Amino acid sequence: MTELMTVIGNYGFPMGVTAFLLVRIESKLGQLNESIQLLTKAIDRR
């Protein structure tokens, strides 16, 4: 039982933090992609 808690502590927490950060970064990358596409269209119109 102690070994299981150690494994969860050593691997579970970093995996949870990584998943959380990836989800947050994914939404930001989507917004950035949209902004770049709009900027490209605005530049092409000139």
Secondary structure, 3 states (H helix, E strand, C coil): CHHHHHHHHHHHHHHHHHHHHHHHHHHHHHHHHHHHHHHHHHHHHC
